[in-house]
Amino acid sequence: METTSSSRVGAQPAEAQTPAPQDHPQPPDAAAPPVPAARRAAEGYLRADFPWYGLDGAFTGPRWLMQVAVGADGSVEHGSTGHGDEPSARGEIATGEKERFAVVVTVASNPLRRSGDGTGVLEATSVSSAAWLAGSGLLAYSWPGQMDHSLRDDWLDQQTEAAWELADDLGGEDWSTLSLPVDGEPTPFHYRESEFGWVLAGSTGSGVHLGAYGRGMSAYGLGFSVIADLGTYE
């Protein structure tokens, strides 16, 4: 794994914004209906050259698209899909509201990635990359109830660095192992719990790494599969 924060996967938070297309803008067509936000979001996912994963058919609740992140060369590097209640930063931990959600992070298996300035290369993505993205993603929707708004940024920086160190030590005592089905096949995952929720990470047989995080929904009963139709998330 990379050892500096500037070289972390895409140097982006878990749900990074997709850059706007570089084509010259065209004048709007007054007769054309507006494109739904969900459809615009799906376009970013459709640019990926790897399969996206979500919870398998055993999950019957709401599904929704989040965001994708791209590398310096414009290729899609990772993205997330949500399941259950859409979480907020001031959720159950701070307010007592019972949010139930699970987010699945799909990370492209890239043996070679260009640095942001285009002058070098970054280390290949790995299971640790997926663990880092999942851990930082969970923190984005966590906020200790006793904490003042003005202190949250400092807290988040500290906790995010801790999540990075944990992801870099998947063999450490903070992690246990958990077997969950991926495309119907039992697959080993690294798993840990905290007061904010749970995080897990593993790899698939289709050449991508998976991370996941959630709260209010047990990780032990989950299964993952390739998303055949992104329309089910719109």
C-alpha positions in Angstrom: 0.0 0.0 0.0 1.0 3.6 -0.3 2.5 5.2 2.8 1.4 8.8 2.3 -2.0 10.3 2.4 -1.4 12.0 -1.0 -1.0 8.6 -2.7 -4.1 6.9 -1.3 -6.5 5.5 -3.8 -7.1 8.4 -6.2 -6.3 10.7 -3.3 -10.0 11.0 -2.9 -12.5 10.4 0.0 -14.6 7.3 -0.2 -17.3 8.9 -2.4 -15.4 11.3 -4.7 -17.1 13.5 -7.1 -17.0 12.5 -10.8 -15.4 15.2 -12.8 -17.6 16.9 -15.4 -17.1 15.9 -19.0 -14.6 18.1 -20.9 -16.8 18.5 -24.0 -17.8 22.0 -24.9 -21.2 22.8 -23.4 -24.1 22.8 -25.8 -27.1 25.2 -25.5 -30.1 23.5 -23.8 -32.9 22.2 -25.9 -36.0 23.7 -24.5 -38.1 20.8 -25.8 -36.0 18.1 -24.2 -37.0 16.9 -20.8 -34.5 17.3 -18.0 -32.3 14.2 -17.3 -33.1 12.7 -13.9 -30.3 13.0 -11.3 -30.2 9.2 -10.9 -29.6 8.8 -14.7 -26.8 11.4 -14.7 -25.2 9.5 -11.8 -25.5 6.2 -13.6 -23.5 7.6 -16.5 -20.4 7.7 -14.4 -20.8 4.0 -13.5 -21.3 3.1 -17.1 -17.8 4.5 -18.0 -16.1 1.8 -15.8 -14.4 -1.1 -17.5 -15.0 -3.4 -14.5 -18.2 -4.9 -13.0 -20.0 -3.2 -10.2 -21.1 -5.1 -7.1 -24.0 -4.7 -4.7 -26.0 -6.8 -2.3 -27.4 -9.9 -3.9 -31.1 -10.7 -4.5 -31.7 -11.7 -0.8 -31.8 -8.0 0.0 -35.2 -6.5 -1.0 -34.9 -3.0 0.4 -34.2 0.3 -1.4 -31.0 0.6 -3.5 -29.4 3.8 -4.6 -26.3 5.0 -6.5 -23.7 7.1 -4.7 -20.6 8.4 -6.6 -17.6 7.2 -8.6 -14.0 8.4 -8.4 -11.7 8.7 -11.4 -7.9 8.6 -11.8 -5.5 11.1 -13.4 -6.1 9.5 -16.8 -9.8 9.8 -16.5 -10.5 6.1 -15.9 -13.0 5.1 -13.2 -11.1 3.7 -10.2 -13.8 2.9 -7.6 -17.4 3.7 -6.6 -20.1 2.8 -4.2 -23.7 1.6 -4.1 -26.1 2.0 -1.2 -28.7 -0.2 0.3 -31.3 0.5 2.9 -31.7 3.9 4.5 -29.7 6.7 3.0 -27.4 7.7 5.9 -26.7 11.2 7.1 -23.6 12.4 9.1 -25.8 13.1 12.1 -27.5 9.8 12.2 -28.0 7.1 14.8 -24.8 7.8 16.7 -25.6 11.5 17.3 -29.4 11.6 17.3 -30.6 8.1 18.2 -32.3 7.7 14.8 -32.2 4.0 13.7 -30.5 4.1 10.3 -30.1 0.7 8.6 -27.8 0.8 5.7 -25.0 -1.1 3.9 -22.7 0.4 1.3 -20.7 -1.7 -1.1 -17.5 -0.2 -2.5 -16.1 -1.7 -5.8 -12.4 -1.0 -6.4 -10.8 -1.8 -9.8 -7.8 -4.1 -9.6 -5.2 -1.8 -11.1 -1.6 -3.0 -11.2 -0.4 0.4 -12.3 -1.9 3.8 -11.7 -0.6 7.3 -12.6 -0.1 9.9 -9.9 -2.2 12.9 -9.9 0.5 15.1 -11.5 1.2 12.5 -14.2 4.9 12.3 -13.3 5.0 8.9 -11.6 3.0 5.8 -10.7 1.2 4.7 -7.6 1.1 1.3 -6.0 -1.4 -1.2 -7.2 -4.8 -1.3 -5.6 -5.4 -4.1 -3.2 -7.8 -5.4 -0.5 -6.3 -2.8 1.8 -7.4 -0.2 -0.7 -11.0 -1.4 -0.3 -10.7 -1.6 3.5 -9.4 2.0 3.6 -12.2 3.3 1.3 -14.8 1.4 3.4 -13.4 2.6 6.7 -13.3 6.3 5.6 -16.7 6.0 4.1 -18.2 4.9 7.4 -16.6 7.8 9.1 -18.2 10.2 6.7 -21.6 9.2 8.1 -20.5 9.1 11.8 -20.6 11.9 14.4 -20.3 11.3 18.1 -23.3 12.9 19.7 -21.4 14.8 22.3 -19.1 16.5 19.8 -19.5 20.1 18.8 -19.7 20.9 15.1 -16.5 23.0 15.2 -14.5 20.0 16.4 -15.7 17.4 13.9 -13.1 18.2 11.2 -10.3 17.6 13.6 -12.0 14.4 14.9 -12.6 13.2 11.3 -8.9 13.8 10.3 -7.7 11.8 13.3 -10.2 8.9 12.8 -9.5 8.8 9.0 -5.8 8.4 9.7 -6.5 5.6 12.1 -8.7 3.9 9.5 -5.8 4.1 7.1 -3.4 2.5 9.6 -6.0 -0.3 10.3 -6.4 -0.9 6.5 -2.6 -1.3 6.2 -2.6 -4.1 8.8 -5.3 -6.5 7.8 -3.5 -9.3 9.6 -3.7 -7.4 12.9 -5.8 -8.2 16.0 -8.3 -5.5 15.1 -9.6 -7.7 12.2 -11.3 -11.0 12.2 -12.3 -13.2 9.2 -15.7 -13.7 7.8 -16.9 -15.8 4.9 -19.7 -14.4 2.7 -21.1 -15.4 -0.7 -19.9 -13.4 -3.7 -21.6 -14.5 -6.9 -22.7 -17.5 -5.0 -19.2 -18.6 -4.0 -18.0 -18.5 -0.3 -15.4 -15.7 -0.1 -13.1 -14.7 2.8 -13.4 -11.1 4.1 -11.5 -9.1 6.6 -14.0 -7.8 9.1 -14.0 -5.4 12.1 -16.6 -3.6 14.2 -16.5 -0.3 16.0 -19.0 2.0 17.8 -19.7 3.6 14.4 -20.6 0.4 12.6 -18.8 -2.4 10.7 -16.3 -2.6 7.8 -15.2 -5.5 5.7 -13.0 -6.0 2.7 -12.1 -8.8 0.3 -11.5 -9.7 -3.3 -13.7 -11.3 -6.0 -13.0 -13.8 -8.7 -13.9 -11.2 -11.3 -10.8 -9.1 -10.7 -12.1 -6.4 -8.4 -11.7 -5.7 -4.7 -14.8 -5.2 -2.5 -15.2 -3.1 0.6 -18.4 -2.6 2.5 -19.6 -0.7 5.6 -22.8 -0.3 7.4 -24.8 0.3 10.5 -28.0 -1.2 11.9 -27.8 -4.1 9.4 -25.8 -7.2 10.3 -22.9 -8.0 8.0 -23.1 -11.7 8.8 -26.2 -12.3 6.6 -25.0 -10.3 3.6 -24.2 -11.6 0.1 -22.7 -9.8 -2.9 -23.2 -10.2 -6.6 -22.5 -8.3 -9.9 -25.1 -5.7 -10.6 -26.7 -6.8 -13.8 -28.9 -3.7 -14.2 -28.0 -0.3 -12.8 -31.6 0.7 -13.3 -32.4 -1.2 -10.1 -30.4 1.5 -8.2 -32.1 4.6 -9.8 
